[in-house]
Amino acid sequence: MTALVVAPAVLYLGAVLVLLAVFFTDLLPVRSDVEALTLVNEHLLSALLALFALRFFFQRPPGLGIRPYLHLPVRRRQLVYYFQAASLLSLHNLF
C-alpha cells in the first residue's frame, strides 16, 4: 500500500527536479544580475531549515513503530535491529 503512494511521489519529485535542472537558466532572467550558484547559495540555508521542519513533522517516532511487535515471540534486540535498519532505508533519509 505504501509503495503505491511513495512511488508516484518519488517519480513526481524526480520529474520536478529534472525539469528545474533543465529550465533553471531560463528562470534566471528574473534576477539576471546574480550568478546561478550565488542564487542557490542565498536560499540554501532556508531550504535546509524548511526540509528539517517538514521531516520533524512527517517522520514517525521510532518508539511508536515498535510497540505493536513487543508481544510477539521475538527478542527485543532483534526488533530494535530491524527498526534501525528500516529507518536507514526510510524515504526521509534520502532527501
C-alpha positions as CSV (number, residue, x, y, z in Angstrom):
1,M,0.0,0.0,0.0
2,T,2.7,2.5,0.9
3,A,4.6,1.6,-2.3
4,L,1.5,2.9,-4.2
5,V,1.9,6.2,-2.5
6,V,5.7,6.5,-2.3
7,A,6.4,5.5,-5.9
8,P,4.4,8.3,-7.6
9,A,5.7,10.8,-5.1
10,V,9.3,9.9,-5.9
11,L,8.6,10.0,-9.6
12,Y,6.9,13.4,-9.2
13,L,9.8,14.8,-7.2
14,G,12.3,13.4,-9.7
15,A,10.4,15.0,-12.6
16,V,10.3,18.3,-10.8
17,L,14.0,18.2,-10.1
18,V,14.9,17.3,-13.7
19,L,12.6,20.0,-15.1
20,L,14.1,22.5,-12.7
21,A,17.6,21.5,-13.8
22,V,16.7,21.8,-17.4
23,F,14.9,25.1,-17.2
24,F,16.9,26.8,-14.4
25,T,18.8,29.0,-16.8
26,D,15.5,30.2,-18.3
27,L,14.3,31.2,-14.8
28,L,17.4,33.2,-14.1
29,P,16.5,36.3,-16.2
30,V,14.2,37.3,-13.4
31,R,17.4,38.1,-11.5
32,S,20.0,38.4,-14.3
33,D,22.4,40.3,-12.1
34,V,23.2,37.3,-10.0
35,E,25.0,34.1,-10.9
36,A,23.2,30.8,-10.6
37,L,25.5,29.4,-7.9
38,T,25.1,32.6,-5.8
39,L,21.3,32.5,-6.2
40,V,21.2,28.9,-5.0
41,N,23.6,29.6,-2.1
42,E,21.4,32.5,-0.9
43,H,18.5,30.3,-0.3
44,L,20.2,27.0,0.7
45,L,20.1,27.6,4.5
46,S,16.4,28.4,4.5
47,A,15.7,25.4,2.3
48,L,17.5,23.1,4.7
49,L,15.7,24.5,7.6
50,A,12.3,24.1,5.9
51,L,13.2,20.5,5.0
52,F,14.2,19.8,8.6
53,A,10.9,21.2,9.8
54,L,9.0,19.0,7.3
55,R,10.9,16.0,8.3
56,F,10.3,16.7,12.0
57,F,6.5,16.7,11.5
58,F,6.2,13.9,9.0
59,Q,8.6,11.3,10.4
60,R,7.1,8.9,12.9
61,P,9.0,8.4,16.2
62,P,10.7,5.0,16.3
63,G,9.1,4.1,19.7
64,L,5.6,4.1,18.2
65,G,6.6,1.7,15.4
66,I,8.0,-1.0,17.7
67,R,5.1,-1.2,20.3
68,P,2.8,-3.4,18.3
69,Y,5.5,-6.0,17.9
70,L,6.6,-6.3,21.5
71,H,4.1,-9.0,22.3
72,L,5.5,-11.3,19.6
73,P,7.9,-14.1,20.5
74,V,10.9,-12.2,19.1
75,R,13.7,-10.8,21.2
76,R,13.6,-7.1,21.8
77,R,17.1,-6.7,20.5
78,Q,16.1,-8.2,17.1
79,L,13.2,-5.8,16.8
80,V,15.5,-2.9,17.6
81,Y,18.0,-4.0,14.9
82,Y,15.2,-4.4,12.4
83,F,13.7,-1.0,13.0
84,Q,17.2,0.6,12.9
85,A,17.8,-1.0,9.5
86,A,14.4,0.1,8.4
87,S,14.9,3.6,9.4
88,L,18.1,3.7,7.4
89,L,16.1,2.9,4.3
90,S,13.4,5.5,5.1
91,L,12.5,7.9,2.3
92,H,13.2,10.8,4.7
93,N,16.9,9.8,4.9
94,L,17.2,10.1,1.1
95,F,16.5,13.8,0.9
